[in-house]
Amino acid sequence: MAETRYDCIVIGSGPGGYVAAIRAAQLGMKTAVVEKDKVGGRCLNYACIPAKAVLRVADVLSEVQHAGSFGIRVEGSTVDFAGVTKHRDKVIKTLTGGVGGLFKKNGIDLIDGHGSVTDDGNVKVGGQFDGTEIEASTVILATGSVARPVLDLTFGGRVLDTAGAWLLEELPTRLAVIGAGASGTEVASAYGRLGTEVVLLEALPRILPLEDEEIAKACSREIGKQGVTIVTKADVASVEVREDGVTIAWGSDHSEDFDYLCIAAGRGADVEGLGLDEAGVDVTDRGLVKVDGRMRTSLAGVYAIGDLVPGPALAHKASDEGVIAVEDAAGMDTHPIEYDFVPGATFCSPQVASFGLTEKEARDAGHDVVVGKVPLSSVGAPTVYGERGGMIKIVGDRQYGEILGGHILAAKASELIAELVTARELEGGFSELAHQIHPHPTFSEAVQEAARATDGWLIHG
């Protein structure tokens, strides 16, 4: 039962919102979360989690298909897509149920409805102008982002955003994906390995354009082996949508038919109905909410986090911002996030993970750059596990021994990147990392070898 006043009200229950709410409750704040859809937000229900559930299925299928190299015979493996969707939906239900349980454990009220902020820093639930107003000492806006279409298309039917792609109830025969950033590359890698014929269209000269160039090129070679045709510098001229499929034209004279089109070409802050203009909350020219390093907006007592604000659109970044916002509201010392050094991960196969500066960015910034890179096969564990493809690359500052960036293409890249992030955060350089003892045989030894290479004394290479 909603009350008339709370110390903290969070609008949105995704990874930013629910973490902020739990941290607020831990700090003794009477807390409520307003959610217009499902607990867990888009990430748990429509995006991050269903994506990884389907990607895991593709991983398992790949392992089955290559089981013969380990002496295991598997005859006639096929994809039961109804089973895939059952696995996906079970994962979603389990994790969203876990968030609901955490709300109960921490005494957090969940209010079902659309939330908006008022000019005096309270929250209306229901209509922006005629809803029920609830008083709040602190408000945290955590409504995330929404997909943006291209070419005046609308989502629905045969035109999917990435959430629609992950929530399909049938396995497409042919799928086109526009946009080869992290989200589009994940869709292509998953469905390509599940047996769909995929065409990945990217307007820029390479896929994963925000990643280090060497890593992106190596990843492109791997994705190209997975039933995926990659078309870069793709100028999509038109899309004809029919009841049974789509026809896409690109280049000067090329067109093909597909069952579905997935658009992964960008997202925008979900500010519709939040009442930002009426409340006097400042936004950027890109429609993002302006905040300072403590996540404070221009309206006293109101904070914004996650995809609503500048910085990488990553779930874990939103979670950390939620903690910063709540701790600032509680009068605790906080520090701003260094957004360049927030790790990102793309869960294609092999995975891509990175943080910090690419080699080009480091050189352009005037650093005395030293680079250490090793193939994953330089250490034993990847050979044992049949996952030799990939590389680890460290970008460092020669003069100070500082780690400027880490870039990994590997089966376990999303796990391996954390060591490099931690080393830098604790002010350790590549020389210190090179001298840390790593267990053998593990994938993490490749991180150590890359650090040794950066420090000038590679052993296994």
N, C-alpha and C positions, 0 to 999 in steps of 0.2 A: 504494500500500500504506500503510494507516494505521500510524502509529507510536504509541508509548506515551506520548509527551509532546510538547506544543507550547507555544510562547510565547503563541499566540492561537488560540482555536477560536471560530468564528462558527457559530451555529446558525441556518440560513436563508440562502438565496442570492439574495434579491430585491435591489432597488436599494439598500436599506440594507446588507444583509449582504455582497453581493459588493464594494461600494465599501469597506466597512470592512476586508474581507479584503485587498484590493489595497493599501490604505493601510498596513496592518500589515506586509505583505511589503516594501513600499517602505522602511519604517523598520527593516528588519532582523529582524523577528520571524519565527520559523518558524511558519507559519500553515496551518490546515486549516479547511475549511467542511463542515459536516454538513448534508445536504439529504435530506429524506424523499421528495421528489417530483422535479421537474425543475429543472435549473439555470436560474437567472433568476427563480425563485419565481413567485408568482401574477401579478405585474405584467407580466412578459414573456410568460408562457405563457397567461394566462387573462383578464387585465384591461386594464391601460393600453395595451399594444402591440396586441393584437387589436382593441381598441376603436378605436384611431386608424387602424388599417388599414382597418376597415370604414367609418369616418367619412370617410376619404380617398376611398373609392369613391363615397360619396354626394356628395362635393365634385365629383369628376370628372363624375358624371352630371349634376349641376346645371350645370356649365360647358358640357357638351354640349347640354343642353336650351336654354341661352341663347346658344348659339354664333351664332344668326341675327342677334343684335344687333351682332355683330362682322363680319358679312358672310360667315360660314361656314355653309354649308348641310349639315346632318346629317340624313339621312333614316332614320326607323325605329329610333331607339336603344332598346334594351331591356336589362334587367338579366339577365345570365347568372350566377345565383347560385353555380353551381359554379365559375365563374371568380373570383367574389368570394372564395369560401372558399380557392381555390388561392392567390390573392394574399395573403390573411391568413396562411395556414399557412407560406408562403414567408418572409414577414416575420418570423414567430415563429422559424422555424428559423435564419434568418440571424443574428438578434440573440442568441438563446440560444447559438448556436455561437460568437459573438463573445465572450461571457462565458467560455465554456469555454476559449477560446484565451487570454484574459487570465489565467486561473488557471494555465495551463501556462507562459505567459511569465514569471509572477511566482513560480513554484515553489510554488504553493498546492495542497495535497492536497485532493481532493474525496472525502468519505466519504459513501457512500450509506447512509441509514438515518435513524431517528428519534432525535433528540438530546434529552437532558434534562440539567439541571444538578443537581449533588450539593451536599450541605450544606457540603462543604469546597472548593467552587468548581471542581470538575472536571466532566467531561462523560461521560455514559453514552450509548452508541450501541446502539440496540436497544430492549429493554424498559426502562421507567423503573426497575424494581427488580432486573432480572436481566440488564441489558445489559453490554457491555464498557466498562469505565471507562478513560478517557484523561485523563491529567494535563494541566492547563492553567494557565499563569500568569494568563491573561486569558481570560474568556469573554464573548462578546457575543451577546445574545439578539435575534434579528431575524426572528421567525417570522411577522410581519405580522398580518393580520386575516381573519376569515371573515364571510360574509354572515349576517344574522339574518332569519328569516322573520317573517311576521305572521299573526294569526288562527289560530295553531296549525297552519299549513300546513307541509309539508316540501318541500324542493327536490327536483326530479326530474320527468321526464315533461313535463307541460304547465306546470309551475310552475318558473320559472327565477330564478336570481339573475342579476346583471349579467354574470358570466362565462358563464353558460349562454346568455344573449342574444347575446353576441358570438361564441360558438362554434356557433351554429345552422348546420345543414347545409341548411336550406331557408328561403326567404323567406316569412314569414307573410303571410296575407291581412289578418288583424286581430290586433292586439297591444295588450294593456293594460299600462301601467306604473304601479306604485304607488310614489310618491316622486319629487318633482320637484326634488331637489337636483342637484348636478353630474352624478352618474352616471345618474340617471333621465332628465334632460334630454338628455344625450348619446344615450342609447338611442333616445329619441323622435325626435330630430332626424335621426339616421342612418336609421332604418327608415322614417320618414315620407317622406324624400326618395327612398328606394329604391322607394317605391310601396306600402308597407304602410299600412293605415288604423290609426292609432294613437290611443289615448285615454290621456292622461297625467293621473293622479289624484294630487292633492296635498291633504293635510289642512289645511295652512296657507292664508292668504289669497292667496298668490302663489307662483309658481315661484322657484327659486333664492333661498330665504328668507335666506341668509346674505350675499347681495350687496346693494349699494346699491339702494335702492328704485327710483330712476329707471332704472338699468341693467336691473334685473330686469323692470320693466314693458315697457321697449323690447324686450328679448329675447323676452318672451312674445308680443309682436305678431309678431315674425319667425317664431318657432316655429309660431305659429298658421297661417302661410301654407304650411306644409310637410306637409300631410296629417295634422296633429296636432290633435286636439280636447283642449283643456286644461280640466280641471275642478278648480277650487280649492275649498277648504272641503269636500273630498270625504270624507264619513264612510262608509268601506267597511264594509258590514254583514256580508256573507258572500261566500264564494267556493266554488262547487261545481266540483270537478275531475272531469272525465270522461276517458275514454281518447282522445277526439278533440278535446278543447278544455276551456274553462272558462266558467262563467257567473258574472259578478260583479255583485253588487247594492250600490248606494250610494244615499245620500239616503233619502227616505221611500218611494219606490216605483219606483226606476229600476234596471233590470238589463239587461245585454247579454252576448252570447256572443262569445268570442274564441278564436283558435287557441292562443295562449299568454298567460300572465301573467308579467311580469317584476317581481320585487320589488326595489326599490332604496331601501329605507326604513331602512337602517342596517347597521352592521357592529360586530363586537366583537373584542377582542384574541384571537388564536389562542394560548391558553395551555394547551390540553389536552395532558396528558402531559409538560409541561415540568418538572414536579417543583417548582414554585415553593413550595407549602406545605411540602413535606418539607424543602426547602433553606432555608426561612425567609426567602424573598424577599417583601418587603412589597408589597401591591397596594392600589389605591384601592377605594372602594365601587362603582366602575363596572367593576372587574375589570382596570384598567390597572396596569402595573408602576410603582411609585413610583421616580422618579429625581431626582437633583439636576441642576444646570446642566451638569455634566460627564458626564451620562448614567450615573452610578454608581447601582447599586441598593443595597439595605440589606445585601447580602452582599459582602464584600470581594473585589475582583477580578472581579466580575460586573457587566456593563453591559447596558442594554436600550435599544433604539432603535426608531424607526418607529411603526407602528400599535400596538405594544405599550404605548406610553407616551403621556402627555397631549400635546396639541397637534394641529394639523391632520393628517389622515390623507393625506399626500401623499408620493409617491415621492421627490421631490427633498429634502423635509424629512428623510426617513429617511436619504438618502445623506449629508447634512451632519452629521446626528447620528452616523452611523457614523465619519466622520472625527474628530469631536470625541472620541468614546469612545476610539478607538485612539490619538490623539495624547495624550490624558490618560494612558492606560496607559503610554505611552512617556515620560512625564515632561515633556511639552511644555506650554506655556501655551495655554489654550483660553478661550473665552468663551461664555456661554450664548446660545442662540438667542432672539431677540425674536419669539415666535411670531405676534404680531399682524401682523408685517411680512414674513412668509413669503408670497411670491406664490402665488396659486392660479389655475388656468385650467380653464375648461369648454369642451370642444371641439365644442360645437354649432355651428350656423351662423346668424348670425355667432358667432365665439368670444366668450367672456366671460373677462376676466382682472382680477384685483384684488389689492391688498394694503393693509394698514393699516386706518384707521378709515373707516367710511361717514360721510356727512354727518350723519346722525342721531346716530351714536355720538360724533362729534367735538363736536357741540353739547351732548349729554347729559353729556360729560366736562368741560364748562365752557370749552372753547377759544374764543378769539375767531376764529370761523370765517370764512374767505373761500373761495368756490368758483369755479373756472373750468371751463367746459365748452363744448365745441364739437362740432357734428356732424362726422362724418368727411368729409362733402362740402365742408367749408370749405377743403380743400387739393386740389391737382390729381390726385394719383396715384390715389385711389380711383375717380374718374371715368374715368380712363384704363383701369383694370382692371375696371370694371363692378362695383365693390364699395363703393358709396356709403353703404350702410346702416350705422348705428352712431353711436357718440359716444364722446368721451373726457372724463372728469371728474376734476379734481384737487381734493382737499380740503386746504386749507392753514390754517396759523395766521397770522392777519393781523399780529400783533405781531412775531413772530420770523421770518416768511417761511419757515417749516418746511413740508415736505410731510408731511401727516398721513395721506393715503391717495390711492391712485390706482385708477381704475375705468374699464375699457375694454370697449366692445362694438364689435367690428370683426372683419373677416375675418382679420386678423393680430394679434389682441389678445394671444395668448400670446407673441408675439415683442416687441410694443411695450411690454409691461409692464416688461420688464427694464431699460429706460432709466430709468424712474421709480424702480425699486428701487435701481439703482446710484447715481442722483443722491442719494437720501436716505442711502444707506449711506456715501457719501463726504462727507456733511454739506453737500450742496448744497441750496439752497432752490429754490422755484419761480421766483424772480427770476433766479437763476443759470442755470437750465434755459432760461428764456425768451430768454436772451442767447447761448445756444450755437448755433453755425451748424449747420444740418441740411442734408443734400443734397436737391436738388430735381430732379425731383418724386418724393417718397417718402411713404409712409404716416406715417413718423416725424415729418413736418412737423406733423401734427395734434397730436402730443404737445407740440411747441413752441408751437403756437397755444393749446392748453389752458393751458400755463404762462403765456403772455402774458395770457390772459384772467384767470387767477388774480392776476396782477400788475397788472391794471387797464389793459392797453393792447393788447387784441386787434387784430390787423391784418386778418385775413381773416374778417370777421364783422360 
